[in-house]
Amino acid sequence: MSDKKMEKKLRHYAKEETPDVKERIKASSVYRDFMEKRQPEPKKTPGFNWNRRLAFGGTLALLILAFVFVFPLFQAEASSTVYMDINPSLRLEVGEDDFVKRLDGENQDGEDFLEGLSNLRNQPFDDVIDILVEEAIDRGYLSEDNPYLMFDVISDNEDLQARHLAKMEERLPEVAQDRVPNFALMRGSSEGVGEEERERAQQHGISVMKSRIIDAILEETDDYDYETLSEYSVGQLRDLMDDYDISPKRPGPPQDTSPFGP
Amino acid sequence: MNKNKLENIVEAFKNGDETAFDRLYEETKTDVYYTILLVLKDPSLSEDIMQDTYLKMIENIQSYKRKGEFKAWLKTIAKRLAINAYNKRKKETPMDAAENPNLFESENRDLEKRYYLEKLLNVLNEEEKTIVIRHAVLGDKHKDIAEDLKKPLGTVLWKYQNALEKMRKEGGEFDER
């Protein structure tokens, strides 16, 4: 193991093994007093008669209802959904501030994969990518024999989607290539997934991205069936795509965005 | 995280944003803890001083002026509190390093949890531990470490390489993780 890798591993362990005293700090009077003082003081309201109070209360109730049901439609915080498939299939919700808001396993392998990791919510997106890739290599999901990582980013906000896509394309090879020199990044497609499509993928324990590749292959040949192909790795499916000359064009099968891919 | 981003989070925390504290904490906890551990060499006591460091930071945050050195400022608080605790403990129970070969271990540690770094570091002597933690974990330059330890830079570099080699030999099992 090179010095750089060793240092990276030490930093990773150091972070993981740092004791967590956050809740103790938050429970302290120092923290609570500080937060209390920083909150704006409530304004004193002039005296109302009962009629005016009722009218005011009614208006306020209407405003609250409007605020709760209508305002969020326009004000929902922008985020993107990042899908990663290395057999464990993962889904990350990443906010505009580039912090991971949510992280879930899309299949059983994905859930098992995340179980062994410390909480990655509210961590910077870059750090989470690093940890996930390092862990995938440590556990043998990514290796020279299995060098493919498939991903996609979906968001209603085009700028955010482009930014997070660029981050994945830049960061993933940077982290993985040290240990997997033939690492290859594949762009999958998760856009416009229907309930039925998602359910079928889930039943077979694979991601929608992988399911779409399988469908594209099955359109070209009867030599395989969905069951069989769902057991294939992303790399094996990629080979089949080459065999049947399937064009990696979105939406549908993945695009190969890596200069390091075959 | 770059310094500017961290400073923005500090500003948000100063204005009472609770989530900003979570981010500040996540971003600095490792530096704070290992700065203290290097002085005290006792994980349980270091944990207490780590908490005190953040409380002290909160009490003084309004006097912190944005100059891109928040982490350094926080580490200074951590080091000062750790030295105070070390001196206090020394007065109460005189400690001799030679009598405590496993200074990074504590009886109060959660035995169920696997401490990989601790196990790796335990193949090193105290000086090697300091050099490795300061460079690999805290990101200090070899030149600064050499100055603090009053040793030639070449010696520190050699000791660092030596320490990594020892850990590499010890760490075979950790690579499988």
Interface residues (C-beta under 8 A of the other chain):
Chain A: M1 D3 M6 E7 K9 L10 R11 Y13 A14 K15 E16 E17 T18 P19 D20 V21 K22 R24 I25 K26 S28 V30 Y31 F34 M35 K37 R38 Q39 F99 N122 Q123 P124 D138
Chain B: M1 K14 N15 G16 E18 T19 F21 D22 R23 Y25 E26 K29 T30 Y33 Y34 P43 S46 E47 M50 Q51 Y54 L55 I58 E59 I61 K113 Y115 Y116 L117 E118 L120 V132 I133 H135 A136 V137 Q161 L164 M167 R168 G171 F174 D175 E176 R177
